[in-house]
Amino acid sequence: SGKPSAAVCHSTTLLLEAKKSNGELLVAGKTWTGFADAEEEFADQAVGMKIQPYRIEDEARKMQGTTFKVAAPFSSYAIQDGNLITGQQQNSGAAAAELVVEALAK
């Protein structure tokens, strides 16, 4: 609908399967981010077991026609590509929110 959409941290999982009304993946041709493998590994080590059944970064990198990027673990990192705004993890919420506010002001 031409409006900004945003997801941060593990909510970016939905972008692995979210599709537009024409059936094309929402992230097709887009650069985006989400919880990184290194962050998952840190969390797994902290609790002594594998927490998530799969890793967002691993799955995203298998997808053709989209680019998944990550910054240093647990650093603030947000990306805007058109109307899609994503943040790497919880420390990226403010950066993603700023991008949303800027997009809404246009």
C-alpha positions in Angstrom: 0.0 0.0 0.0 3.0 2.3 -0.2 3.4 2.7 3.6 6.4 1.9 5.7 6.7 -1.5 7.3 9.1 -2.2 10.1 10.4 -5.2 12.0 13.1 -5.5 14.6 15.0 -8.5 16.1 13.2 -11.9 15.9 10.1 -10.3 14.4 12.1 -10.2 11.1 11.4 -13.9 10.9 8.1 -13.0 9.2 10.1 -11.6 6.3 11.3 -15.1 5.4 7.8 -15.8 4.1 5.8 -12.6 3.9 4.5 -12.0 0.4 3.0 -9.1 -1.5 -0.5 -9.5 -3.0 1.2 -10.5 -6.3 2.9 -13.5 -4.5 6.4 -12.0 -4.6 8.4 -12.1 -1.3 8.2 -8.7 0.5 12.1 -8.8 0.7 12.6 -9.5 -3.0 15.2 -7.0 -4.2 15.6 -5.6 -0.7 18.5 -5.2 1.7 17.4 -6.0 5.3 18.6 -7.2 8.7 17.5 -9.2 11.7 18.9 -11.2 14.6 22.3 -12.4 13.6 23.9 -15.8 13.9 26.5 -14.5 16.3 23.8 -13.2 18.6 22.0 -16.5 18.5 25.2 -18.3 19.4 25.8 -15.9 22.3 22.2 -16.5 23.6 22.6 -20.3 23.2 25.9 -20.3 25.1 24.4 -18.2 27.9 21.6 -20.7 28.6 23.6 -23.8 27.6 21.3 -25.0 24.9 20.0 -24.2 21.4 17.1 -21.8 21.9 15.7 -21.3 18.4 14.9 -24.1 15.9 16.6 -22.2 13.1 18.6 -19.0 12.6 17.1 -16.0 10.8 20.5 -15.1 9.2 21.1 -18.6 7.9 17.6 -18.8 6.4 17.8 -15.3 4.9 21.1 -15.9 3.2 19.6 -19.0 1.4 17.1 -16.7 -0.3 17.9 -15.5 -3.8 17.2 -12.0 -4.8 17.5 -10.4 -1.4 20.4 -9.2 0.7 20.7 -9.8 4.4 23.3 -7.7 6.3 24.4 -7.7 10.0 26.6 -5.4 12.0 28.7 -6.3 15.1 26.7 -8.4 17.6 24.3 -6.4 19.8 25.2 -3.1 18.2 22.5 -0.7 17.1 21.9 -1.4 13.4 18.9 -0.5 11.3 18.4 -0.5 7.5 15.8 1.2 5.3 15.3 0.0 1.8 12.3 1.7 0.3 9.4 1.3 2.7 11.0 -1.7 4.4 12.7 -0.8 7.7 14.5 -3.5 9.8 16.6 -3.6 12.9 19.1 -6.2 13.8 18.1 -6.8 17.5 16.7 -5.1 20.6 19.4 -2.5 20.7 18.3 -1.4 17.2 14.8 -0.4 18.2 15.5 3.3 18.5 17.4 3.5 15.2 14.6 1.6 13.4 12.0 3.9 15.0 13.9 7.0 13.8 13.8 5.6 10.3 10.0 5.0 10.6 9.4 8.6 11.8 11.5 10.0 9.0 9.6 7.8 6.4 6.3 9.0 7.8 7.4 12.6 7.6 8.0 12.4 3.8 
